[in-house]
């Protein structure tokens, strides 16, 4: 079982890497998902970046399309070239006071009017950023975004002008988190950084033994961050000192969630680990049988988790057991369906963006019942 699990994890990582590199033989044959944007909710509208390089707005109640806009003009071409010239969106849209912000793998930031679906002209300078994989963070009147050129940028949310830049030692795929005026960001240089959100000055850095692609979780003055060295770390948010670390069978990619002083951390080993927030002691582990790179969500006392092979589970935080399971791949009857995108929740409704076979699904968190689906692939 362990050998099979290890093979699955390695294959999964190679598949993910091929997606991020760009066009591959698999991509030309339509086997690889391109982009894994999660959804962002404002009122009754769900915004999500599609694999066609568009921003899609749908009604959260019934899944009806409100509008769709391409973030870049369509380019001509045939065969594989048509696929490689599409804009790729990995990061989930970020919600601002007036605009929806989307980062493209082309290194551009887009600001879109949430009501009209129009792109703000001349927003930020073209080609001033490296490739963007993580999502933007909107806070303190700024947009914070990490890029594959190894830098974290602070931009004015209104006009996109650059306020400060912080260089790390390698590319950034992670999304920043914030507590007060402190930003936390992980890098491929194996470090977690704490920065002053207003000046970009470094407060501290914490080094792991592996690449960091996960988004940090800040909970009770502690930063929880997963690494490709197979450890989940708990780091003091003020001092940067290690509180504890927990070793899994494979890497941590998804952002964990916290409930009632317990951290729920999914891993690419296919397990969700329930750990005491203060000590790191293991409360329970739940084996889901498939790697988890999609960040889970908390709905009431349920942790909702999606595996790469299209299974969605509700984990009961009282018993730390599975309450229900929905096989999205089987329901869709699509063998190529994959789930990489982070989950989104609005009250008792969960939104899932699938890749491979691209679609949106809305599930009831209490029962797992599918409320509506919105196909994006033919």
C-alpha positions in Angstrom: 0.0 0.0 0.0 2.8 2.4 0.9 4.6 1.7 -2.3 1.5 2.3 -4.3 0.8 5.5 -2.4 4.4 6.7 -3.1 4.0 6.0 -6.8 0.7 7.9 -6.8 2.2 10.9 -5.1 5.2 11.0 -7.5 3.0 10.7 -10.5 0.7 13.4 -9.1 3.7 15.8 -8.6 5.0 15.1 -12.1 1.6 15.9 -13.5 1.4 19.1 -11.6 4.8 20.1 -12.7 4.0 19.5 -16.3 0.9 21.7 -15.9 3.0 24.6 -14.6 5.8 24.2 -17.2 3.2 24.8 -19.9 2.6 22.8 -23.1 3.5 19.2 -23.0 2.7 16.1 -25.0 0.0 15.3 -22.5 -1.3 18.9 -22.7 -1.5 18.7 -26.5 -3.7 15.6 -26.2 -5.9 17.3 -23.7 -4.9 15.2 -20.7 -3.6 17.9 -18.4 -5.7 20.5 -16.6 -4.5 24.1 -17.2 -5.1 26.3 -14.3 -6.8 25.6 -11.0 -8.5 28.7 -9.8 -10.7 28.4 -6.8 -13.9 30.5 -6.4 -14.4 33.8 -4.6 -17.9 34.8 -3.3 -19.4 38.3 -3.1 -23.1 38.4 -2.1 -24.9 36.0 -4.4 -22.1 35.8 -7.0 -19.3 33.3 -7.4 -16.2 34.4 -9.4 -13.8 31.8 -10.8 -11.0 31.8 -13.3 -11.6 29.2 -16.1 -9.1 27.0 -18.0 -9.9 29.2 -21.1 -8.4 32.3 -19.4 -11.7 33.9 -18.6 -13.3 35.2 -15.4 -16.7 33.7 -14.9 -19.4 35.0 -12.7 -22.3 32.7 -11.7 -25.3 33.0 -9.4 -24.5 31.0 -6.2 -28.2 30.0 -5.7 -28.9 28.3 -9.0 -25.6 28.2 -10.9 -26.8 30.4 -13.8 -24.2 32.3 -15.7 -24.1 36.1 -15.1 -21.2 37.0 -17.4 -17.9 35.7 -18.7 -15.0 37.8 -19.9 -11.7 36.8 -21.5 -8.8 38.5 -19.6 -6.7 38.6 -22.8 -7.9 38.8 -26.5 -8.2 35.4 -28.2 -5.2 34.5 -30.3 -5.3 32.5 -33.5 -3.5 29.2 -33.9 -4.2 25.5 -34.3 -3.4 22.3 -32.4 -1.2 22.6 -29.4 -0.3 26.3 -30.2 -3.9 27.3 -29.5 -3.7 25.8 -26.1 -0.3 27.3 -25.2 -1.4 30.8 -26.2 -4.4 30.8 -23.8 -4.1 32.7 -20.6 -3.6 30.4 -17.7 -5.1 31.3 -14.3 -3.9 29.3 -11.2 -4.7 31.8 -8.4 -8.2 32.2 -7.0 -9.6 35.7 -7.6 -9.3 38.2 -4.7 -12.1 40.5 -3.6 -11.5 44.2 -3.1 -13.8 47.0 -2.2 -14.7 47.8 -5.8 -12.8 45.4 -8.0 -12.1 41.7 -8.4 -8.4 41.0 -8.8 -6.9 38.1 -10.8 -3.3 37.2 -11.4 -2.4 35.5 -14.7 0.4 33.1 -15.4 1.6 35.7 -17.9 2.7 37.9 -15.0 -0.2 40.4 -15.2 -2.7 41.6 -12.6 -6.2 42.3 -13.8 -8.8 44.4 -12.0 -12.4 43.6 -13.0 -15.6 45.5 -12.1 -17.7 42.9 -10.2 -21.0 44.2 -11.4 -20.3 44.9 -15.1 -17.6 42.4 -15.8 -15.4 45.0 -17.4 -11.6 45.1 -17.1 -10.1 48.3 -15.7 -7.9 49.8 -18.4 -4.2 50.4 -17.9 -4.1 48.7 -14.6 -0.5 48.0 -13.5 2.3 47.9 -16.0 2.5 45.0 -18.4 5.2 42.4 -17.9 6.5 43.9 -14.6 5.9 40.7 -12.7 7.1 37.1 -13.0 4.6 34.3 -13.6 1.8 34.2 -11.0 0.6 30.9 -9.5 -0.7 32.0 -6.1 -3.7 34.3 -5.6 -3.5 38.0 -4.8 -4.1 39.1 -1.2 -6.1 42.4 -0.8 -5.4 44.2 2.5 -4.6 47.7 3.9 -5.4 49.3 0.6 -2.8 47.2 -1.2 -2.5 44.0 -3.3 0.2 41.6 -2.3 1.3 39.0 -4.8 4.2 36.6 -5.0 5.6 35.6 -8.4 7.9 33.1 -10.0 10.7 35.7 -10.2 11.1 35.1 -6.5 9.6 38.5 -5.3 6.7 39.6 -3.2 5.1 42.7 -4.6 3.0 45.3 -2.8 0.8 47.3 -5.2 -1.6 50.1 -4.7 -5.1 48.5 -5.0 -6.5 51.5 -6.8 -4.1 51.9 -9.7 -1.7 49.0 -9.5 1.4 51.1 -8.9 4.3 49.4 -7.2 4.8 50.3 -3.5 7.6 48.0 -2.5 9.2 44.7 -3.5 10.8 42.0 -1.3 13.1 39.5 -3.0 13.4 35.9 -1.8 15.9 33.4 -2.9 13.7 31.5 -5.3 10.3 31.4 -7.0 7.1 32.0 -5.1 4.0 29.9 -5.8 2.5 30.5 -2.4 -0.2 33.0 -1.4 0.6 35.5 1.4 -1.3 35.5 4.6 -1.7 38.5 7.0 -2.1 39.2 10.7 -2.4 42.9 11.6 0.4 44.6 9.7 2.5 41.5 9.3 2.6 39.4 6.0 3.7 35.8 5.9 4.9 34.2 2.6 6.6 30.9 1.7 9.2 30.5 -1.1 10.9 27.8 -3.1 14.1 28.9 -1.2 12.6 26.7 1.6 11.9 29.7 3.9 8.9 31.3 5.5 9.1 35.1 5.7 7.4 37.6 8.0 7.3 41.1 6.5 6.1 44.5 7.5 3.0 44.9 5.3 3.4 48.7 5.0 7.2 48.9 4.3 8.2 45.4 3.1 10.9 45.2 5.7 11.7 41.7 7.0 10.7 40.9 10.6 12.1 37.4 10.5 12.6 34.3 8.4 12.2 30.6 9.2 14.0 27.9 7.2 12.6 24.4 6.4 14.3 21.6 4.5 11.9 21.7 1.5 10.1 23.9 -1.0 7.2 25.8 0.3 4.2 26.1 -2.0 1.4 26.1 0.5 -0.5 29.2 1.8 0.2 29.8 5.5 -2.5 29.6 8.0 -2.4 32.1 10.9 -4.2 31.0 14.0 -3.8 32.1 17.6 -0.5 34.0 17.0 0.9 31.0 15.2 1.8 30.4 11.6 1.1 26.9 10.3 2.9 26.1 7.1 3.5 22.9 5.1 6.6 22.1 3.2 7.8 19.6 0.6 10.1 18.2 3.3 7.0 16.4 4.6 6.7 18.5 7.7 3.9 20.8 8.9 5.5 23.5 11.0 4.0 25.7 13.7 6.0 28.9 14.0 5.5 31.7 16.5 4.0 34.6 14.5 5.8 37.3 16.5 9.3 35.8 16.9 9.6 33.3 14.1 10.7 30.6 16.5 9.6 26.9 16.0 6.8 25.7 18.3 6.6 22.2 16.9 6.7 20.2 13.6 4.9 17.1 12.4 6.1 14.6 9.9 3.8 13.1 7.3 4.4 10.4 4.6 4.6 13.0 1.8 4.5 16.7 1.1 2.1 19.3 2.4 0.7 21.5 -0.4 -2.8 22.5 0.8 -3.5 25.2 3.3 -4.7 23.6 6.6 -7.8 24.8 8.5 -8.3 25.3 12.3 -11.3 24.5 14.4 -11.6 24.4 18.2 -7.8 24.4 18.7 -7.2 21.5 16.3 -5.3 21.9 13.0 -6.6 19.8 10.1 -3.8 19.4 7.6 -4.2 17.5 4.3 -1.2 15.9 2.7 -0.2 14.5 -0.7 0.0 11.2 1.1 -3.8 11.1 1.0 -4.3 11.7 4.7 -5.8 14.5 6.7 -4.0 14.9 10.0 -5.8 16.3 13.0 -3.2 17.9 15.3 -3.4 19.8 18.6 -2.8 23.4 17.8 -0.6 24.1 20.8 1.5 20.9 21.0 1.3 19.3 17.5 0.2 16.0 19.1 -1.8 13.9 16.7 -5.5 13.6 17.6 -6.4 11.5 14.6 -5.6 10.8 10.9 -8.1 10.1 8.2 -6.9 8.2 5.1 -8.7 9.4 2.0 -6.7 7.2 -0.4 -5.7 9.9 -2.9 -3.4 13.0 -2.7 -4.9 16.2 -1.5 -3.6 19.4 -3.0 -6.9 21.3 -2.8 -7.2 23.5 0.3 -10.2 22.4 2.4 -12.9 24.6 3.9 -14.6 24.7 7.3 -18.4 24.8 7.4 -19.8 24.7 10.9 -18.1 21.8 12.6 -17.3 20.0 9.4 -14.0 20.0 7.4 -14.7 19.6 3.7 -11.9 18.0 1.8 -11.5 17.1 -1.9 -8.9 14.6 -3.2 -7.2 14.8 -6.6 -9.2 11.8 -7.9 -12.5 13.6 -7.5 -13.8 12.5 -4.1 -15.2 15.0 -1.7 -15.5 14.2 2.0 -17.0 15.8 5.1 -15.0 15.1 8.2 -16.8 15.4 11.5 -14.6 17.4 13.9 -16.2 15.7 17.0 -15.5 12.1 16.0 -12.8 12.9 13.4 -14.5 10.4 11.1 -16.0 10.7 7.6 -19.6 11.9 7.7 -20.3 11.6 4.0 -18.5 11.1 0.6 -19.4 12.3 -2.8 -17.7 10.8 -5.9 -17.8 13.8 -8.3 -15.9 11.8 -11.0 -18.4 9.0 -11.0 -21.4 11.4 -11.0 -19.9 13.3 -13.9 -18.9 10.1 -15.6 -15.6 11.7 -16.6 -12.4 9.7 -16.2 -10.2 12.8 -16.6 -11.9 14.8 -13.8 -9.3 16.0 -11.3 -9.6 18.4 -8.3 -6.6 20.7 -7.7 -8.5 24.0 -7.0 -9.1 25.1 -3.4 -12.7 24.7 -2.2 -15.0 27.7 -1.4 -17.9 27.9 1.0 -20.8 30.3 1.4 -22.8 29.4 4.6 -23.8 25.8 4.1 -22.9 25.6 0.4 -19.6 24.3 -1.0 -18.3 25.3 -4.4 -15.9 23.0 -6.3 -14.1 23.8 -9.5 -12.9 20.6 -11.2 -10.1 20.3 -13.7 -9.4 17.9 -16.6 -13.1 17.8 -17.2 -13.8 21.4 -16.1 -17.0 22.2 -14.3 -18.4 23.9 -11.2 -20.4 22.0 -8.5 -22.4 23.3 -5.6 -22.9 20.9 -2.7 -24.8 21.0 0.6 -22.3 20.8 3.3 -24.5 18.9 5.7 -25.6 16.1 3.4 -23.3 16.2 0.4 -26.2 16.6 -2.0 -25.4 18.3 -5.3 -27.4 21.5 -5.6 -26.4 22.4 -9.1 -23.6 21.9 -11.6 -22.2 24.1 -14.3 -20.2 22.4 -17.1 -17.3 24.3 -18.6 -15.9 21.4 -20.7 -17.7 19.9 -23.7 
